[in-house]
Amino acid sequence: MVDRGVVDEQDADELVATCPDRVADAMHAAAELFERHPDIDGLVCASDSLAFGALLAAGPGVSVIGFDDTPVARAVGLSSVDQRIDLVAQAVLELLVQDGQVTTRGATTRIITPELRVRRAVIQDPSMRVA
């Protein structure tokens, strides 16, 4: 957002909340963030558990995206970034094992492009939201 001129660095720092990777902590951190900035219409979280907590605190019209595309994210319909761990594991094996032998020679990097899994999570019960 800073690079695109939407906010300056100080304002960008105000839009960051940190907490332990637990749903309840994320609910409270997001609620405090919404209190300070009621015009926020979207959050990107460092994990799906943080995103689920933020989703519980979010009001209508707030998009929340997690990271890791866990089974919980899929179950509750939470959008998430899929790191494509299966492809990462495959690439690691290809880098380490050549001709049936473990090696440290050859290519040392692979780029695995993550994918955004867009879903529509909605909290139906308003009593679940943090006030």
Rosetta blueprint (number, residue, H / E / L):
1 M L
2 V L
3 D L
4 R L
5 G L
6 V L
7 V L
8 D L
9 E H
10 Q H
11 D H
12 A H
13 D H
14 E H
15 L L
16 V L
17 A L
18 T L
19 C L
20 P L
21 D L
22 R L
23 V H
24 A H
25 D H
26 A H
27 M H
28 H H
29 A H
30 A H
31 A H
32 E H
33 L H
34 F H
35 E H
36 R H
37 H L
38 P L
39 D L
40 I L
41 D L
42 G E
43 L E
44 V E
45 C L
46 A L
47 S L
48 D H
49 S H
50 L H
51 A H
52 F H
53 G H
54 A H
55 L H
56 L H
57 A H
58 A L
59 G L
60 P L
61 G L
62 V L
63 S E
64 V E
65 I E
66 G E
67 F E
68 D L
69 D L
70 T L
71 P H
72 V H
73 A H
74 R H
75 A H
76 V H
77 G L
78 L L
79 S E
80 S E
81 V E
82 D E
83 Q L
84 R L
85 I H
86 D H
87 L H
88 V H
89 A H
90 Q H
91 A H
92 V H
93 L H
94 E H
95 L H
96 L H
97 V E
98 Q E
99 D L
100 G L
101 Q E
102 V E
103 T L
104 T L
105 R L
106 G L
107 A L
108 T L
109 T L
110 R L
111 I L
112 I L
113 T L
114 P L
115 E E
116 L E
117 R E
118 V L
119 R L
120 R L
121 A L
122 V L
123 I L
124 Q L
125 D L
126 P H
127 S H
128 M H
129 R L
130 V L
131 A L
